[in-house]
């Protein structure tokens, strides 16, 4: 909420990337809210979170929708940062506010459609053969359909975009060395980008890899609830806690660190343009 109110109240932050940051905070807020809803249901009636109930469809669907929206926002931010550095200033101008608003709209539509499929009928309330043991009344094939591609996207796309940014900065540093110019600024920016990107990727790994492992375990082991209790359900609750903790990590990594990083990259673009002209002369 602090991130949302700060970015809406500060006029200097009304930029395309700020729209994505604010939307990321909104999706994190929904994740926390739905996680709190599920926790209250677990406290009041633990059996419905283990054996499944119609009452769990709505909070589980909202939780899935929020997680998917967070993943799509992380991917969108990585792509926007890559476009901001990849080419000349013309590429930066192509990412306008209208583009960011369109990306936010598409992200939420896709997240709501995929996350609410159980509410539309893809659930196992009356089909015991394909029911998920960990996330009943979800179906195992639905969890595999949701988890596999989206977790892969959360790992691979940010890894590619931030690696490309580091490679671009390194190439520009080598060109500046060929021109006999100092490269301390580029070296500092490259180090900061590397640290930030590693932190972002590790946060996604710690958050979503256990959930993916739980889905794979659920699909590979067709056992009854009593055989898995209580260790597997403790692991399930821990995976939910790890995903919810990203709501605290995302504002720190994206709002605080990338704001300073964006200013540094903007200064580097001006420095690069001026020195390339001087080198050409």
WORA-V321695 format. One record per pair of residues at least 4 apart in sequence whose C-alpha atoms are under 8 Angstrom apart, sorted by sequence separation. I is the first residue (numbers start at 0). J is the second residue. If there is no record, write none. Layout:
i: <I & I>
j: <J & J>
This chain:
i: <0 & 1 & 2 & 3 & 4 & 5 & 6 & 9 & 13 & 14 & 15 & 16 & 17 & 18 & 19 & 20 & 21 & 22 & 23 & 24 & 25 & 26 & 27 & 28 & 29 & 30 & 31 & 32 & 33 & 34 & 35 & 36 & 37 & 38 & 39 & 40 & 41 & 44 & 45 & 46 & 47 & 48 & 51 & 52 & 54 & 55 & 56 & 57 & 58 & 59 & 60 & 61 & 62 & 63 & 64 & 65 & 66 & 67 & 68 & 69 & 70 & 71 & 72 & 73 & 74 & 75 & 76 & 77 & 78 & 79 & 80 & 81 & 82 & 86 & 87 & 88 & 89 & 90 & 94 & 95 & 96 & 97 & 98 & 99 & 100 & 101 & 102 & 103 & 104 & 105 & 106 & 107 & 108 & 109 & 110 & 111 & 112 & 115 & 116 & 117 & 118 & 123 & 126 & 131 & 137 & 138 & 139 & 140 & 141 & 142 & 143 & 144 & 145 & 146 & 147 & 148 & 149 & 150 & 151 & 152 & 153 & 154 & 155 & 156 & 157 & 158 & 159 & 160 & 161 & 162 & 163 & 164 & 165 & 166 & 167 & 168 & 169 & 170 & 171 & 172 & 173 & 174 & 175 & 176 & 182 & 183 & 184 & 185 & 186 & 187 & 188 & 189 & 190 & 191 & 192 & 193 & 194 & 195 & 196 & 197 & 198 & 199 & 200 & 201 & 202 & 203 & 204 & 205 & 206 & 207 & 208 & 209 & 210 & 211 & 212 & 213 & 214 & 215 & 216 & 217 & 222 & 223 & 224 & 227 & 228 & 229 & 230 & 231 & 232 & 233 & 234 & 235 & 236 & 237 & 238 & 239 & 240 & 241 & 242 & 243 & 244 & 245 & 246 & 247 & 248 & 249 & 250 & 251 & 252 & 253 & 254 & 255 & 256 & 257 & 258 & 259 & 260 & 261 & 262 & 263 & 264 & 265 & 266 & 267 & 268 & 269 & 270 & 271 & 272 & 273 & 274 & 275 & 276 & 7 & 12 & 13 & 40 & 41 & 46 & 47 & 83 & 85 & 86 & 94 & 116 & 117 & 130 & 131 & 137 & 175 & 176 & 203 & 222 & 227 & 249 & 250 & 251 & 252 & 253 & 6 & 7 & 41 & 123 & 124 & 130 & 131 & 175 & 176 & 6 & 40 & 41 & 47 & 48 & 83 & 84 & 123 & 130 & 131 & 175 & 40 & 47 & 82 & 83 & 122 & 130 & 131 & 82 & 129 & 130 & 129 & 172 & 6 & 129 & 82 & 123 & 124 & 123 & 124 & 172 & 122 & 123 & 171 & 172 & 6 & 79 & 122 & 123 & 121 & 122 & 169 & 121 & 168 & 169 & 3 & 37 & 2 & 117 & 121 & 168 & 169 & 3 & 37 & 168 & 2 & 3 & 36 & 37 & 213 & 0 & 34 & 165 & 0 & 33 & 210 & 33 & 75 & 165 & 0 & 33 & 34 & 164 & 165 & 210 & 33 & 209 & 210 & 30 & 72 & 161 & 207 & 29 & 30 & 113 & 161 & 206 & 29 & 72 & 162 & 30 & 71 & 161 & 206 & 207 & 29 & 30 & 205 & 206 & 27 & 68 & 158 & 206 & 26 & 27 & 68 & 157 & 206 & 26 & 26 & 27 & 68 & 158 & 26 & 67 & 157 & 202 & 23 & 65 & 23 & 64 & 154 & 202 & 64 & 67 & 23 & 64 & 154 & 22 & 23 & 64 & 153 & 154 & 63 & 64 & 62 & 19 & 61 & 199 & 60 & 61 & 198 & 60 & 19 & 20 & 60 & 19 & 60 & 150 & 195 & 60 & 150 & 16 & 56 & 57 & 150 & 195 & 56 & 195 & 16 & 147 & 146 & 146 & 192 & 191 & 53 & 143 & 52 & 142 & 143 & 188 & 51 & 139 & 143 & 188 & 188 & 18 & 74 & 139 & 140 & 15 & 70 & 74 & 77 & 78 & 81 & 85 & 139 & 15 & 19 & 56 & 70 & 73 & 77 & 80 & 81 & 84 & 133 & 15 & 18 & 22 & 55 & 56 & 14 & 18 & 50 & 67 & 70 & 71 & 74 & 78 & 81 & 85 & 185 & 15 & 16 & 49 & 51 & 52 & 53 & 70 & 74 & 77 & 81 & 84 & 184 & 15 & 19 & 49 & 51 & 52 & 73 & 77 & 133 & 49 & 50 & 51 & 132 & 48 & 49 & 50 & 131 & 48 & 131 & 132 & 132 & 132 & 132 & 133 & 133 & 175 & 171 & 178 & 133 & 50 & 49 & 84 & 88 & 87 & 49 & 84 & 34 & 34 & 31 & 30 & 31 & 27 & 30 & 27 & 28 & 27 & 24 & 24 & 23 & 24 & 20 & 20 & 2 & 2>
j: <4 & 5 & 6 & 7 & 8 & 9 & 10 & 13 & 17 & 18 & 19 & 20 & 21 & 22 & 23 & 24 & 25 & 26 & 27 & 28 & 29 & 30 & 31 & 32 & 33 & 34 & 35 & 36 & 37 & 38 & 39 & 40 & 41 & 42 & 43 & 44 & 45 & 48 & 49 & 50 & 51 & 52 & 55 & 56 & 58 & 59 & 60 & 61 & 62 & 63 & 64 & 65 & 66 & 67 & 68 & 69 & 70 & 71 & 72 & 73 & 74 & 75 & 76 & 77 & 78 & 79 & 80 & 81 & 82 & 83 & 84 & 85 & 86 & 90 & 91 & 92 & 93 & 94 & 98 & 99 & 100 & 101 & 102 & 103 & 104 & 105 & 106 & 107 & 108 & 109 & 110 & 111 & 112 & 113 & 114 & 115 & 116 & 119 & 120 & 121 & 122 & 127 & 130 & 135 & 141 & 142 & 143 & 144 & 145 & 146 & 147 & 148 & 149 & 150 & 151 & 152 & 153 & 154 & 155 & 156 & 157 & 158 & 159 & 160 & 161 & 162 & 163 & 164 & 165 & 166 & 167 & 168 & 169 & 170 & 171 & 172 & 173 & 174 & 175 & 176 & 177 & 178 & 179 & 180 & 186 & 187 & 188 & 189 & 190 & 191 & 192 & 193 & 194 & 195 & 196 & 197 & 198 & 199 & 200 & 201 & 202 & 203 & 204 & 205 & 206 & 207 & 208 & 209 & 210 & 211 & 212 & 213 & 214 & 215 & 216 & 217 & 218 & 219 & 220 & 221 & 226 & 227 & 228 & 231 & 232 & 233 & 234 & 235 & 236 & 237 & 238 & 239 & 240 & 241 & 242 & 243 & 244 & 245 & 246 & 247 & 248 & 249 & 250 & 251 & 252 & 253 & 254 & 255 & 256 & 257 & 258 & 259 & 260 & 261 & 262 & 263 & 264 & 265 & 266 & 267 & 268 & 269 & 270 & 271 & 272 & 273 & 274 & 275 & 276 & 277 & 278 & 279 & 280 & 12 & 17 & 18 & 45 & 46 & 51 & 52 & 88 & 90 & 91 & 99 & 121 & 122 & 135 & 136 & 142 & 180 & 181 & 208 & 227 & 232 & 254 & 255 & 256 & 257 & 258 & 12 & 13 & 47 & 129 & 130 & 136 & 137 & 181 & 182 & 13 & 47 & 48 & 54 & 55 & 90 & 91 & 130 & 137 & 138 & 182 & 48 & 55 & 90 & 91 & 130 & 138 & 139 & 91 & 138 & 139 & 139 & 182 & 17 & 140 & 94 & 135 & 136 & 136 & 137 & 185 & 136 & 137 & 185 & 186 & 21 & 94 & 137 & 138 & 137 & 138 & 185 & 138 & 185 & 186 & 21 & 55 & 21 & 137 & 141 & 188 & 189 & 24 & 58 & 189 & 24 & 25 & 58 & 59 & 235 & 24 & 58 & 189 & 25 & 58 & 235 & 59 & 102 & 192 & 28 & 61 & 62 & 192 & 193 & 238 & 62 & 238 & 239 & 61 & 103 & 192 & 238 & 61 & 62 & 145 & 193 & 238 & 62 & 106 & 196 & 65 & 106 & 196 & 241 & 242 & 65 & 66 & 241 & 242 & 65 & 106 & 196 & 244 & 65 & 66 & 107 & 196 & 245 & 66 & 68 & 69 & 110 & 200 & 69 & 110 & 200 & 245 & 68 & 110 & 69 & 110 & 200 & 248 & 111 & 114 & 72 & 113 & 203 & 72 & 73 & 114 & 203 & 204 & 114 & 115 & 114 & 72 & 114 & 252 & 114 & 115 & 252 & 115 & 75 & 76 & 116 & 76 & 117 & 207 & 252 & 118 & 208 & 76 & 117 & 118 & 211 & 256 & 118 & 257 & 79 & 211 & 211 & 214 & 260 & 260 & 124 & 214 & 124 & 214 & 215 & 260 & 124 & 214 & 218 & 263 & 264 & 96 & 152 & 217 & 218 & 94 & 149 & 153 & 156 & 157 & 160 & 164 & 218 & 95 & 99 & 136 & 150 & 153 & 157 & 160 & 161 & 164 & 213 & 96 & 99 & 103 & 136 & 137 & 96 & 100 & 132 & 149 & 152 & 153 & 156 & 160 & 163 & 167 & 267 & 98 & 99 & 132 & 134 & 135 & 136 & 153 & 157 & 160 & 164 & 167 & 267 & 99 & 103 & 133 & 135 & 136 & 157 & 161 & 217 & 134 & 135 & 136 & 217 & 134 & 135 & 136 & 217 & 135 & 218 & 221 & 222 & 223 & 224 & 231 & 232 & 274 & 271 & 278 & 235 & 224 & 224 & 264 & 268 & 268 & 232 & 268 & 239 & 243 & 243 & 243 & 246 & 243 & 246 & 245 & 246 & 246 & 246 & 249 & 249 & 250 & 253 & 254 & 250 & 254>
